[in-house]
Amino acid sequence: MLVQTLAKGGPVMIPLFACSIVALAVVVERLTFWWRQGDPAPALRALELAEGGSSTRRSRSRPTSRW
């Protein structure tokens, strides 16, 4: 099924799929590195950034910059 989907996507799909696998491997490797260091704070911050800044949506403060 995956091979059929890649074939339907054309030749561009194969490099995109490969880059996705590499990116996922890098994220997993970095998270395991920080967990092994004993300080999970950087790993947790990385996960928070990956969530799209959900903590900023809960903030009650107003933006300070103006265009």
Secondary structure, 3 states (H helix, E strand, C coil): CHHHHHHHHCCCHHHHHHHHHHHHHHHHHHHHHHHHCCCCHHHHHHHHHHCCCHHHHCCCCCCCCCC
